[in-house]
Amino acid sequence: MDIQLTCLHEEHIALGAKMSPFAGFDMPIQYSGITEEHLAVREKVGMFDVSHMGEVFITGPDAEKYVNHIFTNNVIGMVPGKILYGMMCYPDGGVVDDLLVYKYADKFLLVINAANIDKDHQWMLDNKDGFDVNIDNQSASWGQIALQGPLAADFIKHIGLSDADLQSSLDLGFYEFCDFGDYIVSRTGYTGEDGFEIYTTPEKTVALWRSFLSAGVAPCGLGCRDTLRFEAGLPLYGDELSAEISPVMAGLSMFCKLDKEEFIGKDALAVQKANGTAKKLVGIEIHDRAIPRAGYAVELEDGTEVGTVTTGYHSISLDKSICFALVNSEHSKLGTALSIRIRKKVFPGEVVKKRFYQTNYKK
C-alpha cells in the first residue's frame, strides 16, 4: 500500500519534523520534542495536522434513520450544530470504528479515523439497504487542523473569518460547530483541553497552518497527541477499541443508547451490559518510574497473568507511570493491586480511574 501525504506534508518537512508512517499516511511524530509540544498544549496552545481523518456526508430522506441504525448514540431529534461521539459496531458488539457525528439541518457529517476510512465507507455502503440515502466519502477533499490548548480561543481569529463568524466560533460550546461555507469550525479535540478543529480545503489548510505558525502557535506531532489523549482518558481505535474490544468492555456504555429502537450491535451490547464481560479496560498507576508499554503483561502478586497493557507512558503532566490495560473483570475494581511485568522485572501498582488528568473543556 502506498503511503499517502496530507496537504501539509511539505510544511512538516520544511519545519524539520520527524516523520513516520501512521494510518497509511506519512505523518509528523514530533518537531521540537514530545515533552515540549505536550506542555505547549497543556499550558498555552498547539496545533496538529489531522488532515488524515475521514469525512463522509450522509444525505437523503432517510439520513437520520440510517445514521441512527449504524451509530450507537442517538441522533433522533439532534439540534443542528450539535456533535455526538459514538461507535459503529458489528452485530457481535465489536467496534468497526469510533467517530463523531455532526448534525446539519438536512444532512450529517461523519468524521472517522484515518486508518479505517476505506473499511468504514464500505461498512456504510454494505448497511444501506432499505434506506434512501446518499453516502459521499469526501475524505480526499478536506484538510483539517486541530488548534488545542487553554489559549486556543485567542488564536481562532487567525482563520480570517468575518467579525460575526468569529464571534459565532468563540460562542461555540463543547461539541458544537458552525459551517461558514469555506470553513467548518467545531469546539472539539483529542487532548483534554479547550480547542477547535477546523476543516477546509487543502489549499486553505496550508494557508491557515502558516497563519497560525506566524502567530506563534506551536506545531505538534502525533507523539504528543497520543500522550495528551491518553492522560485525558480518551481511547484510540486499535488499542482501547477494536473488533475484539467492545464499548462495554472499554467502559464507554454511556455512548451506546440501548433505549433506542435499534442499531447494529444493540442486542449483543445489551447482553454484555446486563451480564458483564470477561475483560474490562482499566487505568493502572505504577508505584515506580518504570514505563509500561503496550503488550506488557499485567499480573497478580503471585505472578498469575490477568491482562495486557494497551497504552502506557510516564505521564508528562502528572509525573506518574500510568497505563490502560485490558484485564480480567474480577480484577478491575478501583484500588485492586496489580503489577506490570516490564522485561524481567515486576512493578507493583493499582487500578485507578481511566481519566488520569482533569480535562479543561469549555462548558
C-alpha positions in Angstrom: 0.0 0.0 0.0 1.4 3.4 -1.0 1.9 5.9 1.8 -0.3 8.9 1.4 0.6 12.5 2.1 -1.6 15.2 3.7 -1.9 18.6 2.2 0.5 19.9 4.9 3.3 17.4 4.2 5.7 19.9 2.7 5.1 22.2 5.7 6.2 19.5 8.1 9.3 18.8 6.1 10.2 22.5 6.0 9.9 22.6 9.8 12.2 19.6 10.2 9.6 17.3 11.7 10.4 13.7 12.5 8.2 11.8 10.1 6.8 8.3 10.3 4.0 6.2 8.7 0.8 6.3 10.6 -2.6 5.0 9.5 -1.4 4.9 5.9 -0.1 8.5 5.9 3.4 10.0 6.3 2.8 12.0 9.5 4.8 14.2 11.8 5.7 12.5 15.1 7.4 15.5 16.7 9.0 18.8 15.9 10.8 20.3 18.9 10.1 17.2 21.1 7.2 15.4 22.6 7.5 16.8 26.1 7.8 20.4 24.8 4.9 20.0 22.5 2.8 18.3 25.1 3.3 21.1 27.6 2.6 23.8 24.9 -0.9 22.3 24.6 -1.4 21.9 28.3 -0.2 25.4 29.2 -0.7 27.5 26.1 -1.7 26.4 22.5 -0.5 24.0 19.9 -1.8 22.8 16.5 -1.9 19.4 14.9 -2.3 18.3 11.3 -5.3 15.9 11.3 -6.0 16.1 7.6 -5.6 12.3 7.5 -9.0 11.9 9.2 -12.0 10.9 7.1 -15.2 12.9 6.3 -18.3 11.2 5.0 -21.5 13.1 4.3 -24.9 11.4 4.6 -27.8 13.0 2.8 -31.3 11.9 1.6 -34.8 11.4 3.1 -33.7 8.6 5.4 -30.4 10.2 6.5 -31.4 10.5 10.2 -32.9 7.0 10.4 -29.9 5.5 8.6 -27.3 7.2 10.8 -29.2 6.1 13.9 -29.1 2.5 12.5 -25.3 2.3 12.2 -24.4 4.5 15.2 -24.5 3.6 18.9 -25.5 7.0 20.1 -28.9 8.6 19.4 -29.2 11.2 16.6 -33.0 11.4 16.5 -34.0 14.9 17.2 -30.5 16.2 17.3 -30.3 20.0 17.1 -28.4 21.3 14.0 -24.9 22.5 15.1 -24.5 19.7 17.7 -22.0 16.8 17.6 -22.2 13.4 19.2 -19.4 10.8 19.9 -20.1 7.1 19.5 -19.2 4.0 17.6 -20.2 1.9 14.6 -20.4 -1.7 15.8 -20.5 -5.2 14.3 -23.6 -7.4 15.2 -21.5 -9.1 18.0 -20.7 -5.7 19.7 -17.2 -5.4 18.4 -16.3 -1.9 17.1 -16.0 -1.0 13.4 -14.8 2.5 14.4 -15.4 5.3 16.9 -16.4 8.6 15.3 -18.0 12.0 15.6 -21.4 12.7 14.0 -22.1 16.4 13.1 -25.8 17.3 12.7 -26.8 19.7 9.9 -30.4 20.8 9.2 -30.6 18.4 6.2 -27.5 16.1 6.4 -24.9 14.5 8.7 -21.1 14.7 8.6 -19.4 11.6 10.0 -15.7 12.1 11.0 -13.9 8.8 11.0 -10.4 7.5 11.8 -7.8 7.7 9.1 -6.8 4.0 9.2 -10.4 3.0 8.8 -11.6 5.2 6.0 -12.0 2.6 3.3 -13.3 -0.1 5.8 -15.8 2.4 7.3 -17.0 3.6 3.9 -17.6 0.0 2.8 -19.4 -0.8 6.0 -21.7 2.1 5.5 -22.4 1.0 1.9 -23.0 -2.6 3.0 -25.6 -1.5 5.5 -27.6 1.0 3.5 -30.2 -1.5 2.1 -33.7 -0.2 2.7 -32.6 3.4 3.4 -33.0 6.2 0.9 -29.6 7.8 1.5 -26.5 9.0 -0.4 -23.2 8.2 1.2 -20.5 10.7 0.0 -16.9 9.9 1.1 -15.2 13.4 0.7 -12.1 12.4 2.8 -9.7 13.4 0.0 -11.2 16.8 -0.4 -10.7 18.1 3.1 -7.8 19.3 5.2 -8.1 19.7 9.0 -6.1 21.5 11.7 -6.7 20.9 15.4 -6.0 24.1 17.5 -5.7 23.0 21.1 -4.9 24.4 24.5 -6.1 27.0 27.1 -5.2 29.9 24.7 -6.8 28.3 21.6 -9.7 30.9 21.6 -7.1 33.7 21.5 -5.8 32.4 18.1 -9.0 31.4 16.3 -9.1 35.0 14.9 -6.2 34.0 12.6 -8.6 32.0 10.4 -9.6 35.3 8.9 -13.4 35.0 9.5 -15.7 37.9 9.5 -16.4 39.5 12.9 -19.8 37.8 13.0 -18.4 34.4 12.1 -15.5 34.8 14.5 -17.9 35.6 17.3 -20.0 32.6 16.4 -16.9 30.4 16.7 -16.0 31.8 20.1 -19.5 31.3 21.3 -19.5 27.6 20.4 -19.9 25.2 23.4 -18.1 21.9 23.7 -19.2 19.5 20.9 -20.9 22.3 18.8 -19.9 23.5 15.3 -20.6 26.2 12.7 -20.3 25.8 8.9 -19.2 29.0 7.2 -19.0 27.6 3.7 -15.2 27.9 3.4 -14.7 26.5 6.9 -16.3 24.2 9.4 -15.2 25.1 12.9 -16.0 22.8 15.8 -15.3 23.0 19.5 -13.8 19.6 19.7 -10.4 17.9 20.2 -8.5 14.9 21.4 -6.3 16.4 24.1 -8.4 17.1 27.2 -8.0 20.9 26.6 -10.2 23.5 25.1 -9.8 23.9 21.4 -11.2 23.9 17.9 -11.0 21.6 14.9 -11.1 23.5 11.6 -12.0 21.8 8.3 -11.4 23.5 5.0 -10.0 22.9 1.5 -6.4 21.6 1.3 -5.2 25.0 -0.1 -6.8 26.9 2.7 -5.5 24.4 5.2 -1.9 25.2 4.2 -2.6 29.0 4.4 -4.2 28.6 7.8 -1.3 26.5 9.1 1.2 29.2 8.1 -1.0 31.9 9.6 -1.1 30.0 13.0 2.6 29.4 12.8 3.3 33.1 12.2 1.1 34.0 15.1 3.2 31.8 17.4 1.2 28.6 17.7 3.4 25.6 18.3 3.3 22.8 15.7 2.7 19.5 17.4 3.1 15.9 16.2 1.3 12.7 16.8 3.6 11.7 19.6 2.2 14.3 22.0 -1.3 13.8 20.6 -1.1 10.3 22.0 0.3 11.4 25.4 -2.4 14.1 25.7 -5.4 11.9 24.7 -4.1 9.1 27.0 -3.8 11.3 30.0 -7.4 12.6 29.4 -8.7 9.0 29.3 -9.6 9.0 25.6 -9.5 5.7 23.7 -7.5 5.1 20.5 -9.1 2.7 18.0 -6.9 -0.4 17.6 -5.7 0.0 21.2 -8.7 0.6 23.5 -11.4 -0.2 21.0 -11.4 -2.8 18.2 -13.4 -5.6 16.7 -12.4 -7.6 19.9 -12.9 -4.7 22.4 -16.5 -3.6 22.7 -17.7 -0.2 24.1 -19.0 -2.1 27.2 -15.5 -3.6 27.8 -13.9 -0.2 27.3 -16.2 1.5 29.8 -18.0 3.5 27.1 -21.5 2.2 27.5 -22.8 5.8 28.0 -22.3 6.3 24.3 -24.5 3.3 23.4 -28.1 4.2 23.8 -29.7 0.8 24.5 -33.1 2.5 25.0 -33.4 3.5 21.3 -35.4 1.2 19.0 -32.5 -0.5 17.2 -28.9 -0.2 16.0 -26.3 -2.6 14.7 -24.8 -4.4 17.7 -27.5 -3.4 20.1 -28.6 -6.9 21.1 -25.0 -8.0 21.8 -24.2 -4.9 23.8 -27.4 -5.2 25.8 -26.3 -8.7 26.8 -22.8 -7.5 27.8 -24.3 -4.7 29.8 -26.6 -7.0 31.6 -24.3 -9.9 32.2 -20.9 -8.3 32.3 -17.9 -9.1 30.1 -14.9 -11.4 30.7 -12.5 -8.4 30.4 -12.6 -4.7 31.2 -10.4 -1.8 30.3 -8.9 -0.1 33.4 -6.4 2.5 34.4 -3.3 1.4 36.4 -0.8 3.6 38.3 2.6 2.1 38.9 4.5 2.9 42.1 7.7 3.4 40.2 9.1 5.5 37.3 9.3 2.4 35.0 7.3 2.8 31.8 4.6 0.3 30.9 4.3 -0.3 27.2 1.5 -1.8 25.0 1.7 -5.5 25.1 3.3 -5.8 28.6 1.7 -8.4 30.9 -0.5 -7.4 33.9 -0.1 -9.8 36.8 -1.3 -10.6 40.3 1.1 -10.7 43.3 1.5 -14.5 42.7 2.6 -14.0 39.1 -0.7 -15.0 37.5 -1.2 -13.1 34.3 -4.6 -11.4 34.2 -4.3 -8.8 31.4 -2.3 -6.8 28.9 -1.3 -3.1 28.7 -2.9 -1.3 25.7 -1.3 2.1 26.2 1.3 3.3 28.7 3.6 6.2 29.4 5.3 8.1 32.2 2.8 10.9 32.3 4.3 14.3 31.3 1.6 16.3 33.1 1.4 14.2 36.2 4.9 12.8 36.6 3.5 9.3 37.2 3.8 6.0 35.3 0.3 5.0 34.2 -1.3 2.8 31.6 -4.6 1.5 30.2 -4.9 -2.3 30.4 -7.4 -4.9 29.4 -7.8 -7.2 32.4 -10.0 -10.0 33.6 -13.1 -8.3 35.0 -12.8 -9.8 38.5 -9.6 -7.7 38.9 -11.0 -4.4 37.6 -12.2 -2.8 40.8 -10.7 0.5 41.8 -7.9 0.0 44.3 -7.1 -3.5 43.1 -3.4 -4.3 43.4 -1.9 -5.3 40.0 1.6 -5.4 38.7 3.2 -4.8 35.3 5.9 -7.1 34.1 8.5 -4.8 32.3 11.0 -7.1 30.7 12.3 -9.3 33.5 11.1 -7.2 36.5 7.7 -6.8 38.0 6.5 -3.3 39.2 3.5 -3.1 41.6 0.6 -0.7 41.0 -3.1 -0.4 41.5 -6.3 0.2 39.5 -7.3 3.8 39.2 -9.8 5.9 37.2 -9.0 5.9 33.5 -9.2 9.7 33.2 -5.9 10.4 34.8 -5.9 14.1 34.0 -8.6 16.7 34.9 -9.9 17.8 31.5 -10.4 21.5 30.7 -13.1 21.6 28.1 -15.3 24.7 27.6 -18.6 24.1 29.4 
